[in-house]
Amino acid sequence: MNAPVPPTSTAGPTKPTVDVPTDTASARPVRLRRLSVGLALVYVAILAINSGGLGILIPNLVADIDAADKIGNLAIVTTVAFLANVVAQPIAGALSDVTRSRFGRRSPWMVGGALLAAGFLVGLPLASSVVVVAAIWLVVQLGLNALQAAATALVPDRYPAKQRGGVSGLIGLGITIGNAVGAVVAGSFASAGSLPYIVLAAIVVLVVVVFVVANPDRSSRDLVVERQSIGAFLRGFWVSPRKHPDFAWAFAARFLMVIGFYGAQTFGLYILRDYIGMSDAASNGFAAQIGVVLLIGVLLSALTSGVLSDRIGRRKPFIIWASVVMAIGLAVPLVFPTTTGVLVYSFLLGLGFGAYISIDLALMTEVLPVSMTSGASTAGRDLAILGLATTLPQALSPSIAAGLVSVTGGYPALFVSGIVFVALGALAVLPIKSVR
């Protein structure tokens, strides 16, 4: 495998002069279905690690190290991952655009990211301090972000625009199944030492290896890329909101919706213990039940919303609907702070988020500043920039949530702020002109 072409010359920013052929024109339906299912499974693996790690495994590690300062320490650990989220995904996406190898542009980054994340994940339970937990989790996030950047770029690489709602729905389904898988694996084996870490690591490696074998990328060895300076390479990551307002509004909408979704979930385990009143052991098991209920909600909305959106050619109404359902779900624990209330909240949150994520990726591919016909090779970079609107809220939500809990003295503020964020996220899609 040849290494990506480094940005070394002093030439200005340029596009590749020869594009790697895409599959959009010639792919048979069966190939696209196989690719769609494969991408959904890749997202299952990614989100299983993030969900199981952030929701159960890391909170338990942090609490075991220092129970008195668990909230602040958990915020520190997850905020450190902010560095990986900011750097890894856009750079990996941009470098995958110009990677030349017999295995294509995306596959090397997917396999490499999976191996890096899995290798460090199995070492996480050996950490004996908050600093070490943060450092290991940082590397895990570097790997997962590289994997996600390359996988996401395959959508505009291989699918025509009219079919992206369907694959977006499947990927959305994979995201929620991944959340459930992570919760079930981590919650069921939380007291089994290294076992949940090994299982999650094995899942991501197995899924990615099978994916790249079953859905081989076309060789990019003949890809011709003009070299550019480091400055020009870095400037490529800035997308002017003035020149590309739809791109900016899409970024804002995703950022707000995701932070609204993850805000309360970040401290979900502590909410069960300190707000609902469950024991440590009971909360671990109940967290797995929550994951299943969340999944049921998504199953009822994700696939149907994506396919229906493709048929009617509209995206915005589904996002408005999603925000309303999510807001209602977030209000339930405020009125019913019980285990039943939490289950209802989880179901409605899943129902709304399933509708949102089934449309989200399709919408994102339709606001990219570079035409897919003339510059498909920048899809990895552009989608990775939009990907920051997902990873940054996940990284920042613990700090924001910890601040809200500290200032207000309780967890209800997390549900209230979640309602505000998802409402603002829905409003942010309204000014987008290129998508109906």
N, C-alpha and C positions, 0 to 999 in steps of 0.2 A: 504494500500500500504506500503510495506517495503521500507526503505530508501536504497540508494546505499551503497554498501559495502565500508567502508572507508579504505584508505591506511594506516594501523597502524602498521603492524609488520615490522620486520627487514629483511624479506626475500627479495631476489633479484627479478627482474622483471620476471613475469610469465604470461602465457596466461591462460584464463579460461580452466578448465579441462573438462567442459561440455558446449557445445555450445547450444544456443537456436536454435531449428530447424528453418530453413528458408523455404520460400514458393517457392523457385525457381524450385524445382523438381516437385511439385504437383499442383501448382496453375493453375487453368483454365484460358484460354485467357481472358474470360470476367472479371475475378477478377483482372488480371493485367491491363486491360483497365480501370476499375473503379479506381484502385489504381493510375494509371498514370494521369487520369483526376483530381483525388483528390489532388495529389502532385502539379500539375500545379496550381490549385486553391489556395493551401497553399502559393505558391510563389507569386501569384497575391496579396494576402493579405499582405505579407511581403514587397514586393516592392511598393505597394500602399502607405504604411506608409512612407517608406524611400523616395520615389519619391515626394509625396505630402509634406512631412515634409521638406526635404532638398531643394527641388526645389522652393517651394512657401511659405509654412506656416512659417517656421523658418526665411527665409530671410525677410519676412514682419514683423515678431515680432522684429527681430534685428534692422531693419530700423526704426520701430516706436519708439524703445527705444533710439537709437542714430544714426540718419541718417548720420551724418558727418563721423563716424567711422564704417560704416556698413560692409565694406569689411573685415577689420581686425577682427571685432567682430564675423562675420560669420565664419571666419577661426578658431577662438578660440572655438566657440561652436561645430563645427563639428570635430575638432581635439580632443576635450575632449572625443568624442565617440571612439576615437582610443583605449582608455583604455578598453572599453567594448569589442571591436572587438578582441583585443589581448588576453584577459583573458577568456571571456564568451564562445566563440564558441568552442575552443579546450577542455576546461575543461568540458563543458556540453556534448560534444561529447564523451569524455573518460568516464565520469560518466554514461552516458546512456548505454555504452557498458556493464557495470556491474550492472545496476539497476535491482533489483529483485522486481517484483510486479505482481499482477494478471492481470494487464493491459499491461504487456510487458515492454520492455526496452525503447522504444522511445516515446510512447504515453504520459506518465507522464511529460516528458520534453517539449513536444509540447504544451500540455494544460497549464502547468505552465508558460511557456514563453509567450504564447499568453495573458494570464490574466495579467501578470506583465506589458507587453508592453501596453496593452489597458488601464489598470488602471491609469498609469502615463501619457499616451498620452492625456487623457481628461483633465488633470490638466495643460497641457502646456500653454494654452492661458491665464491662471491666472498669469503667471510669469511676474514680474515687473522689472527684471534686467537681464543682460546678464549672470551673474553667475547662477541665478536660471534657466534660459532657458537651460544652459549647463548641470546643474545637472539633471534636469528632462529628457532631451534628452539622457543623459548617461544611466539612468535606462531603458528607452524605448529600447535602443540598447542592453542592457543586456538581456532583454526578447526576443527580435527578434533573437539574436544570438543563444540563447538556443533552440528556436523553429527551426531555420534553421539547426543547427547541427544535431538534432534528425531526422528531415525530410529528409535531404540529405543521412543519413546513411541507410534509407530504400531502396535505389536503389541497393547497393550491397547485402543488406540483402535478397531481394526478387526477383531480376531479374537476369537471366543468362546473361553472358557477351554479347551474340549475340543480345540481345533485348534492350540493354541500350541506343543505339542511338535513338530509337524511344521515350523512356521516357525522354531522355535528350532533345530532340526536343520539347516535350510538356512542360517540365519545362522551357525551354528557351522561349517558347511562353508565359507561365505564367509570367515570369519575365518582358517581354515587355508589356503584357497586364496590369500588375501591375503598371508599370511606367505610362502607359496611364491613368489608373483608378485614380492613385494618383494625376496626373496633372489635370484631369477633375474635381475630387471632390474638391481639394484644390483651383484650379483656379476659378471654378464656384461659390464657396461659401466662397471665401477669405474674403469677407466683412460681413459674417454672423456670426461673433463671434465664439462661440464654436462649431457650427454645423459641419464643416468639420472634426474636431478632433473626435467628437462623432461618425460620420459616419465611419471613418477609423477604429476606435477602435471596433465598432460593427462588421465590416466586418471580422477582424482577429479572433475575438472570435467565431463568427458564423461558419466561414469556418473550423477552427480547430476542433471545437466540432463535427460538422457533419462528418469531415474526420475520426476522431478516432472511431466514432460510425459505420460508413460505412465500414471502413477498420481496424478492430480490430487487435491489435498486439497479438501474442501468449503469454500466461503467461510465465514469466521468474522466477517464484517463486522457481523453482528447479535448477536454474542456480548455478553452483558451481564455485566460484572464489577464488583462493588463495590470501590471503592478501599480501600486499607489503608495503615497507617503503615509506614515503613521497618522499624521494630522488629518489627512483626507479620509482615512479609514475611520477615525474616531468621529469626524464630523458627520459621517454617514448615519450615525445613531440619533442625530437630532432631526426631528420631523417638525417643521414649523407649523404651529397651530393656525397662523394667519394664512399660509398657503394651502394647508390641508386641514380645514376645520372639522370635517367629518371624522378624520382619523383621531383628532384631539377629543371630540365629543364621545367617540366610541371608547377611547381609553378611560375617560372620566366615568362613563356609565359602568364599565366593567369594574373599575376600582371601587366605586361606591357600593355596587351590588355585592361584590365579594367580601368587602369588609363588613357589610351588614350581615352576611351569612355566617362568617366565621367569628365575629366578635364574641358572642356568648359561648360558642362551641369551644373557643380556646380554653376557657376555664370550666368546661363541661363537667369534668370529674370533680372539681372543687365545688361547683354549684350543687351537684348531687349530695355532697357531704355536708357543706356548710349552709346551703340555702334550703334544700329539701330535707336534710337531716338523716341521710343514710350512712351506714357504717362503711369503712374503707373496703372491706371484702365485698359487701353487697353492691357498692357503687361500681366496682370493677365489672361484676357480672351484668349489672343493669346497663352499663355503657354499651355492652354488646347488643342488648335488646334494642336500645335506642338506634343503633346502626341499622338493624334489620327493619325497624319501623320507617326510618328515613328512606331506606331503599325501596320499600313498598310504595311510598309516596312518589318517588321518582319514576318507578316502573309505570305508574299510571299516567304519567304526563310526558316523559322525555321523548319516547319514540313517536308517539302520536303527534306531538307538537312539531317536531322536526319535519316529518313527512307532510303534515297539513300545511306548514309554512311554505314548503316547496311548491305545493299544489296551488295555493292561492297567491303565491309570490309576495307575501308580506311578512315582515319580521317584528315591527314595532308593537302591534297589538298583543303579541304573545309576551313581550317583555313587560308591558303594563300589567297584564293579567298576573304574571309571575310575582311582581312586586306587591300587588294587593294581597295575594295569598300568603306570601312570606310575612308581610306585616301583621296579618291576622294571627298567624302562627306564633310570631314573636310576642304578641300580646297575651297569649294564653297563660304562660307561667306567672305573669303579673297578677292575674285574677285567680288562678288555681296553682299555687306553689306546692303541688303534690306530684307523686310519681305518674299518676294518670294525666295530669296537666303537662308534664314533660313529654309523655308519649304522644299526646295530641299535638303539641308544639313541634315535635320531630316529624310527625306525619305531614303536617301542613307545610313545614319548612321544606321537606323533600318534594312535596307536590309542586310548590312554587319554584324551587330551585331547579327541579327537573325540567320545567317548561322553559326556564331562562337558559340553562346551559345547552338545551337542545337547539337553541337559536343563536346563541352567542358566537360560536366559532364561525358559523355561516355569515353572520353580520360582519365579523372582523375581516374575513377574506374579501368582502365587498367594499371596504373602505381603505384598502392598502393604497399608498400614494404612488406605487409603481404598477403599471399595467401588466397583467399576467401574460399578455401576448408579446410584449416587448422587453420585459425585464423580469421574467419568472425567477431568475437566479437570485433576486433579493428577497424572496419570500421568507427565507429563514430569518434574516435580520429583521424585517418589518413585523412579522408575526411575533418574534421574540420580544420586540419592543412593546407590543401590545400585551405580551405575556407578563410583562412587569406589572400590569394592572391586576393580575391575579396573584403573583408571588409577593409583591410588596405589601398588599393588605394582609396576607397570611403572616408575613414577618412582622408587620407593624401592629397588628391587632392585639397581641399580648401586652405590649407597652401601653397602648391606648386603653385597653380593658383594665389593666392594673391601675392606671391613673384614675379611671372612672370609679373603680371599686374603692380606691383609697380616699378619693375626694368625697364620694357620696356615702361611704361606709357600708355598702352592700352591693349585691349582685343585680338587683332590679334595673339599675342604670344601664347594664349591658343590653337588656332587652329593649329598653326605650331607645337607646342610641341605634340599635339594629333597625328598628322601625324607621327612624329618620334616614339612615343611610340607604336602605332599599328604596324608599320613596324618592330620594334625590337621584338615585341611579336610574330609575324609570324616567324621571324628568329629563335627564341628560341625553336620552336617545331621541327626544322629540326634535331637536335642531338638525339632526343628521338628514341631509338632503338626498344622498345617493342611495338610500335604503328606505323602502316604504314600510 
